[in-house]
Amino acid sequence: MATKIDMKTIAILGLIGILVLAGTGYITLNDTGLSITDQDTPTVLPDGTVAPAVPESSIRAATAQYQIKDALTKTANAAGATAYVGILVADSNGVFNPLNPTDEEEFASAPDYTQSTYSVGEDLIIAVSSDLDPTGGNETYPRWFYIKDLDHNVPIYAFPIRNPISAINQVKTGTTYKFTVNENALVDTGYRVAWLAGNTNYWDFKTFEVYGRVAKQNMIVQITNKGVVGTTFNDGATWEDTDTEINANFTFTGDTEDLYFELVGEVNNVAFGLPTLAVSASGQIIQYNGVLVWTTDALGVDPIELTNDGWVPISKPDLTADVAYYYVIDAEQDGGIPNTGSSINIKIPITVSDASLTASTEYEFEGWVLDWQNVANVKIGATTTSLPSNNGFIADQGSDAIINPLALTVSSGSAATMQLLGHFTTNA
């Protein structure tokens, strides 16, 4: 007796046959119009664009394209605006050798392209700088970015602005350094890598944002007391360093008073004092910061009040007639990165307690402001007016010179070659 097969059974057997033939390669599911996944559904990226079709991971390797723009004005670098990009690829253990770049190039187009090819699964560090002068500014502060497990739609991270070296764990092997990334310290930029398929395939690294530096002639540097400007300059060259140039001497009416070290921008949308990273000849990553330095011959000034304000003592053996302190600018917290449409406004208190000073007595003070400083050197009084050298995957720092290039020196035990000079008289 023949077995009766209903239509449902026939349909199931037919589908099984199609799947078997598809598995052997005799037909494809596209031939049948059937789909067992939603892989034909377009992927919408965070910026609202539709992602291109992505082939299998094993065959994805390509050069990359990217753009650079100003982080405050959101203005993209136009074609012909010089930018510098250095790229590192981690080894199989996630270790980076900063002296072994895959790309270390100067680019001048929009978008720009890497020369090397990058494959799925690679970890990348990308150092970005630009020589483009923003309106009222002088080049840019460089920034570093990170891509983990390169693939379509993976995040692009930035090293933190406030303390970028916190994202690095360095190890010295022999005479050189290598490092891994502390991913917990990174910041998600909101951008995602995209695979761009076409006649030529590309990775799209999206847009790297950098901050323009205020030009020295567009930043007022001054020390004030109770709203009165005592000493000031605004061109990064004409220092107020003699008694005849001082605007006003301060007379205290209390036993504890605040001086203020102020940096006031005269143009909008440029920054000052961002921490930056550089590579030494041995591969060591060193962070450089914007700093203020304040010295005085009031040797008995209360150090507790100053340290409460964030000032740190400078230990310089030949500086015997003065005491000296430095302050590391926190660009995000102290006003070195303005809101879009605004200018920098840094105002750091210098609390002077005269309990251990002689009443009704005039004392002198000096001031300096410098970016691109190695804090370990500042701590011993070794400020500098030279930028670090370019090594490893750093093709160019972007910045060409330190703003306000005049360093602290010592003459006959006293602070010398000051940018600012002033006086205060203690309370009676």
Phi, psi and omega in degrees: 000128183292143178279134181272125179248123181277172185295326180298318179294320179299318181296318181296315179299322179295318180295320178299319180297320179296316181296321178297313180296323177297321181294330180274351177093000181288330175220165174246160178295331177296330178295331186265345185080005181265158175215136178252003175224177177258027186293347177276352179285127181299143175265123179264123181281164181304332180275005176093352179277158180268128181291143175288165177299139183247121179284180180300147184303324188295343182247010182264106173209131185196165169288171184237152172242157181198167173230163178234137177216164179288130185289337182265312181273346183062025178272125181284145172297127180281167175303135181094351177275118189292130175228159181232133180225128172241139184230136173245146173243131181287154173282186185295344178261008180078020182260134180254138173252105185293348179267004184234073183282154170265329173227137176208079195228158170259129181238153182209056177210172178221110359283167175265163183227144174282160175269330182271162179259140181236140188247159177307137175092350181283148174259132186234140165250132183233116177263129187232134173215168181213140176269003180292127178273114176289167178301121181079007186237177183223095182059204185224163168273129181290157177222155178247146181230163186219134173236123180255135178051064183315126178190170177297129173076014176278154183291153170250121184256154174246148170292144187295138183296318188292327185203072187300331183290346177294345179270007184237134172245109185262146176225132178264125178239110184070242182252003183233165183248147168227168182209158169245171184257132171274095187295335181294340182271350186284162180239130178287122181284343186091346177274153180230140175296143175230144173268122181254108182268143179178200176301324170237125180277145177222150159276137174254110179274009176064226191236126176263126183259130178234159183256128175290146179265138176297138175287146186300330180281358180244022178226121175276130177245127184204159172240129186235165174212122180052040177083356180265130177278119180271317185209140189201155166209162183215024180226002179067020182210323182267085187288146176265084193233015175228158182299329182287343182266346186296134179292314183200144170266147184265138172243116183283141176248001177225165180284341176228121180223157179256125159272158176231128174268114188240139171238118186239120179285145178254358175224160182267159167070026170229153190243170175214140170087017178293136173296144180227159179245142176221164183246127177281174180297337179266003179091003179287134176273125181238136178265139177242140185232161167278135183226156167249146175233135179226130178232158177204152175272006173280079189299334181269011179301141187291115181289334182295316179299319181292316180294330175295333177278354181102003178278142183241134181297142172263131179255101182227104189305326183278354178269086188258336183267354180227159164254150186225146179221153173233157179228127178272119181290129171263098189303322181288316186275330187266357178100015178282342174246104183283163168292154178304130182091002180235174180243165180297148179207091181254128182220101186252123180289146171237095185279118181254114173255121187260022182303328181256014178252163180282133181296150176052041182236139180272132177237157180255151172220160180226157180216151176218149170225128184216139169261176178058051180246137173279112187299327178300327178280322179300323182301334178253016175082014183258073173283162185221158173245016180246138175285154175294156179289158176271122180224160175059233185272009176267105180282327180195143181283351187085303177290141180257338183202154176288139176286139182057065188281075173216119187261159174293130170230176182233136176225120180052040176084354182250154175296139183222176183048050181280154172277323181231143178229137179206176181220147168226146177249128184291161180296147180294000000 
